[in-house]
Amino acid sequence: MNILSQIIANKMLIIPVAAWFVAQALKTIIYSLGERHLTLYHMASPGGMPSAHAALVCALATTAGMVYGIGSGLFAISVILAVVVMYDATSVRQAVDKQSAILGHLLISFPKTQLEFEDRMEQLVGHTRFQVIAGAALGILLALWWT
């Protein structure tokens, strides 16, 4: 079996990546409908609805449980990784969002002659709990369907 066919046959890789892709595609559709025009920016952006990170790690954990059993080390590692990633998305990265917004407001108050900024700060980095739950549900359901 060649390398490409081994990669394609690897459920522990393909299913989580597919979950990430589906979540990013849904996010792109949701934001494009809201903005009333197609924008592919959200296909690769962090943050937003649903959480692609949560979809990926929950699909990974679910696939590990389905393929190797819930008593396996791979399932345990995958669940721990999923918890860490989802906690990070809702707590740490949400705090970064708030700090970014505050910094953005502060920078606006400075006259342009004193302070020049070429890059806008990204303010959509973290997730709400609902966005993470939606991503997790998407990942779990996709993995259950696929396995």
Secondary structure by P-SEA (a helix, b strand, c coil): ccaaaaaaaccccaaaaaaaaaaaaaaaaaaaaaaccccccccccccccccaaaaaaaaaaaaaaaacccccaaaaaaaaaaaaaaaaaacaaaaaaaaaaaaaaaaaacccccccccccccccccccaaaaaaaaaaaaaaaaaac
